[in-house]
Amino acid sequence: MSFDSFLGSARDFLPILLQGVWVTIGVTLGALVIATLLGLVWALMRTSGTRWLEWPAKAVVNTLRGIPIIVQLFYIYFVLPDLGIDLTAFQAGVIGLGVAYSAYMGEVFRSGMLAVDPGAVEAAESLGLSRLRIMTRVILPQATRIVLPPYGNMLIMMLKDSSQASVITVAEISTQSRMIASSTFKNQEVFTLAALLYLALSVPLIILVGRLEKRFGRR
């Protein structure tokens, strides 16, 4: 693969691959919203101090962590229609990735909540604040600063794992790459471009996470 050949292939293939980039970003952001909201629910349930909330949340988290993402995607896209729930490939990809990652987000949020200084919580309790106010005014604001770096790392992992949605025909970067490669047989050029596009999306996030780790690590 010569450099001139690579540049020629880039001019021909990039417009198609960039369509996959937008799909990749859409899947990642949609899944991030679902994973964040559900993860917060799992974390709140597991730190509630109420057994009938803790155990179901723990069971859900362990189940999601124990099943490969690709199997969860297959289940949502191929099995749910048999139950009357029809989803597009994009919708199934977003929901599947979001639900799968909610288990990991839940553990990130839970560890952040548990890392909050117990003295601050005791001080709030001594002032007569309710459990809800302690959570919203004391625990969550401090936990947010703690979980930002690992939250950023989760976002990077989700961006890369969005490629797994290709198994249910979501037209993201890896799907578009395979389609181009199968029709042109220019495997080196196509997959090099795909790798560079993933790097272009990931590197800014990696730099941001590194800065967050330095900033909050000092504190």
C-alpha positions in Angstrom: 0.0 0.0 0.0 1.7 3.2 -1.2 1.0 6.6 0.3 -0.5 7.8 -3.0 -2.8 4.8 -3.1 -3.9 5.4 0.4 -4.7 9.0 -0.3 -6.7 8.0 -3.4 -8.6 5.5 -1.3 -9.2 8.0 1.4 -10.8 10.5 -1.1 -13.0 7.7 -2.4 -14.0 6.1 0.9 -14.1 8.8 3.5 -17.5 10.2 2.5 -19.0 6.8 3.2 -17.0 6.2 6.3 -18.0 9.6 7.7 -21.6 8.5 7.5 -20.6 5.7 9.8 -18.9 8.1 12.1 -22.2 10.0 12.7 -24.0 6.7 13.4 -21.2 5.7 15.8 -21.5 9.1 17.6 -25.3 8.7 17.7 -25.2 5.2 19.1 -22.6 6.2 21.7 -24.4 9.3 22.9 -27.8 7.6 23.0 -26.3 4.6 24.9 -24.5 7.0 27.3 -27.8 8.7 28.3 -29.5 5.3 29.0 -26.4 3.9 30.8 -26.1 7.1 33.0 -29.8 7.1 34.0 -30.1 3.4 34.6 -26.7 3.3 36.3 -27.7 6.0 38.7 -30.9 4.1 39.5 -28.9 0.9 40.2 -26.4 2.9 42.4 -29.2 4.6 44.4 -30.9 1.3 45.0 -27.7 -0.4 46.1 -26.8 2.4 48.5 -30.4 2.8 49.8 -29.9 0.7 52.9 -33.1 -1.1 52.1 -32.7 -4.8 51.4 -35.7 -5.1 49.0 -34.1 -2.4 46.9 -30.5 -3.6 47.2 -31.0 -7.2 46.2 -32.9 -6.7 43.0 -30.4 -4.1 41.9 -27.5 -6.3 42.7 -29.1 -9.2 40.8 -29.7 -7.0 37.7 -26.2 -5.6 37.7 -24.6 -9.0 38.1 -26.8 -10.5 35.3 -25.9 -7.7 32.9 -22.2 -8.0 33.7 -22.3 -11.7 33.2 -23.9 -11.7 29.7 -21.7 -10.5 26.7 -22.9 -7.3 25.1 -23.2 -9.1 21.7 -25.6 -11.6 23.2 -27.7 -8.8 24.7 -27.8 -7.1 21.3 -29.0 -10.3 19.7 -31.6 -10.7 22.3 -33.0 -7.2 21.9 -33.0 -7.2 18.1 -34.0 -10.8 17.4 -36.0 -12.0 20.4 -38.0 -8.9 21.4 -39.9 -8.8 18.1 -41.3 -12.3 19.0 -42.8 -10.6 22.1 -44.3 -7.8 20.0 -41.6 -5.2 20.5 -40.2 -4.2 17.1 -37.1 -2.0 17.1 -34.9 -0.7 14.3 -31.2 -1.8 14.3 -30.2 1.6 15.5 -32.7 1.6 18.4 -31.7 -1.9 19.4 -28.0 -0.9 19.3 -28.5 2.1 21.5 -30.7 0.3 24.0 -28.5 -2.8 24.1 -25.3 -0.9 24.6 -26.9 1.5 27.1 -28.5 -1.3 29.2 -25.3 -3.4 29.1 -23.1 -0.4 30.3 -25.6 0.7 32.9 -24.3 -2.2 35.1 -20.8 -0.8 34.9 -21.9 2.8 35.3 -23.9 1.7 38.4 -20.8 0.4 40.0 -18.9 3.5 39.2 -21.6 5.7 40.7 -21.9 3.4 43.8 -18.2 3.5 44.4 -18.2 7.3 44.2 -21.1 7.6 46.6 -19.3 5.3 49.1 -16.1 7.3 48.8 -17.8 10.5 50.1 -16.4 11.5 53.5 -18.7 9.9 56.1 -18.1 13.0 58.3 -20.0 15.2 55.8 -22.9 12.8 55.9 -22.9 12.7 59.7 -22.8 16.5 59.8 -25.8 16.7 57.5 -27.7 14.2 59.6 -26.9 16.2 62.8 -28.6 19.2 61.1 -31.8 17.1 60.7 -31.6 16.9 56.9 -33.7 14.2 55.3 -32.2 11.2 53.5 -33.3 12.8 50.2 -31.6 16.1 50.9 -28.5 14.5 52.1 -28.3 12.6 48.9 -29.0 15.5 46.6 -27.0 18.2 48.5 -24.1 16.3 50.1 -23.5 12.9 48.6 -24.2 13.4 44.9 -22.3 16.7 44.4 -19.2 15.2 46.0 -19.6 11.9 44.3 -19.8 13.6 40.9 -16.3 15.0 41.3 -15.0 11.5 42.2 -16.6 9.6 39.4 -15.9 12.0 36.5 -12.5 10.4 35.5 -13.9 6.8 35.5 -17.1 8.1 33.8 -14.9 9.5 31.0 -13.2 6.1 30.7 -16.5 4.4 30.4 -17.5 6.8 27.6 -14.3 5.9 25.7 -15.1 2.2 26.1 -18.6 2.7 24.9 -17.4 4.5 21.8 -15.2 1.6 20.9 -17.8 -1.0 21.8 -20.3 0.7 19.6 -18.6 -1.4 16.9 -20.4 -4.4 18.3 -23.7 -3.0 17.0 -22.5 -4.0 13.6 -23.6 -7.5 14.3 -27.2 -6.4 14.1 -26.5 -4.3 10.9 -26.1 -0.9 12.5 -24.3 1.1 9.8 -21.5 2.5 12.0 -17.8 2.7 11.1 -17.0 -0.9 11.3 -20.0 -2.0 9.3 -19.3 0.6 6.5 -15.6 -0.5 6.5 -16.5 -4.2 6.0 -19.0 -3.3 3.2 -16.4 -1.2 1.4 -13.6 -3.8 1.9 -15.8 -6.6 0.6 -16.7 -4.8 -2.6 -13.3 -3.2 -3.3 -10.9 -5.8 -1.7 -8.8 -2.8 -0.4 -8.6 -4.2 3.1 -5.4 -2.3 4.1 -6.7 1.1 3.1 -10.2 0.7 4.4 -9.4 -0.6 7.8 -6.5 1.8 8.3 -9.0 4.6 7.6 -11.4 3.0 10.1 -8.7 2.8 12.8 -7.7 6.4 12.2 -11.4 7.5 12.5 -11.8 5.7 15.8 -8.5 7.3 17.0 -9.8 10.7 15.9 -12.9 10.2 18.1 -11.1 8.6 21.0 -7.9 10.7 21.5 -9.7 14.0 22.5 -11.7 12.0 25.1 -8.5 10.3 26.3 -6.8 13.7 26.7 -9.9 15.1 28.5 -10.0 12.1 30.9 -6.3 12.5 31.6 -6.8 16.1 32.6 -9.8 15.2 34.8 -7.7 12.6 36.6 -4.9 15.1 37.2 -7.3 17.8 38.4 -9.4 15.8 40.7 -6.6 13.5 41.7 -4.8 16.4 43.3 -7.9 17.3 45.3 
